[in-house]
Amino acid sequence: MIYSEMNYSNQDLRKQIFSEVDLSAACFRACNLRGAFFSDCDLSNTVFTGALLKGARFDGCNLKNATFEGAELNWTEISGESTLPEGIELRGPEWLRFVEGACLIGAPLKGAFIYKERLGGANLLGANLRYACLDQTDLSDANLTFADLRKCSAMDVSFNRATVVNADFRGANLFGADFMGCEIGGARWKGAVWSSTTKWEGGPPDDAIFIDSNVDLTEVNLSGVYLGGANLKHANLRKADLRKACLFRSDLSCANLEGARLEGARFDRETKFPDGYDPGARGAFDPGKSADQ
């Protein structure tokens, strides 16, 4: 089918399928093409200026001399069978490129493993980083406005001078994180875990949980919280809720665990429990040992 030189400007063509179509020199200026699929199409000299292309796919298409100026290219997939226009490099979905200054607006990174990456100055506005591992990543000067970081692990992360306005850190592990110089207005911290190594101008927020070796955490809700490497050696965890918490490498060797709930909590061979204490009998488990059996 031939639709060359057609003008689709400003149209809503979300999730449309274009298969074996001649769309050469067509105009999709400011068109909504989110989730659209172009298969074996001639898109040479086609105009995508300002188009919304989140989730769009180009498979086996001729994109020679196509124009993408100002287009939303994040999450756009261009297969290796496509002929690319000049200036566009095939590097996979744009949001997977963890580089300094990366544009990761709204990126779906739930549960992602982003370890020791350099993302200084990255734009993570509204990104979903829930349950993600960000340990030792550089996020200095990054924009995390409205980002979802609930129950993520952000140990030793540099948020130095970052903007975390209205970001959600509830239940996050912030051991050793650096928040010096941050804009923090409206950020949510309930249940986030802090330690003496967390850098902050002043004390931790009132609804955060401060962790150290002698802390009193009687009846505190730590369910689902990542406590990897936590020093809880002499902590009072009487009747604390540790269900589904991650206790990898944690030191609870002299802790008071009377009445604590551990159903679904995870530990490993480096986790230290009091002598004679059987975490398995309380519903906790070692994933490594389970995999070996």
C-alpha positions, 0 to 999 in steps of 0.5 A: 500500500502507498501512503507516501507524502500523506500528512498525519500531523497532530493525529492520535495514532497510538498503537496503530500497526503499519505493515509493508506500507510506503510512507516515504516523505509522509509527515507525522509531525507532533503525532501521537505514535506511542506504542505504534508498530512499523513493520517493513515500511518505507519511511525514507524522508519521513518527518517525525518532528515532535512526534510522541514515540514512547514504546514505538517499534520499527522493524525492518524499516527504511528510515533513511533521511527520516527526521526525528528532531524534537521527537520523544525517542525514549523507549523507542525500539529500532531493530537491526534490520532497519536502515537508520537515518544519519545521526541515530545510533542503534544502541537499544532502547534509549532508557537503558543507557545509563550514562551521565546526563541521561534522559530517563524521564518516567523510565520504567525501572522497577526492580532494576539493578543499577550498581555503581553507575555514573548517572550524575545530572541524569533526568529521572523525573517521575521515574519508577525505581521502586525496589531497584538496587542503586547501590554506590551509584552517582546521582549527584545533580540528578533530577529525581522530582516525583521519582518513585524510590519506595523500598529501593536499596540506595546504599552509599548513593551520592544524591549530592545537589540532586533535586528530590522534590516530591520524590518517594523514599518510603521504606528505602535503604539509605545507609551511607547515602549523601543528601548534602545540598539537595532540594528535598521539598515534599519528599516522603521518607516514612519507613526509610532506614538511615544510619550514622553514615547517611549524610544529611543537613541536620537529623533524619526526617521524623518519620524515617527509621534510624538504625544502629547497633543499639537502637530500640526498634520495639514493634517497629514495622520493617516489613519488606525493607532492604536491610542488607549489611545493617549493623543491628548487633545489639538492637532491640527488635522485640515484636518488630515486623521483619516479614519479607525483609532482606537481611543479607549480611546483616549482624543480629548476633546479640539482638533481642528478637523476642516475638519478632515476625520473620515470615518470608524474610531473606537471609544468607550465610553471612547473616548473623543471628543470636546463638541458638536462634533458628530463623527458618523456624520463624518462616525466614529462608536462605534463597541460596540454600533453597536453590542448591537443594 
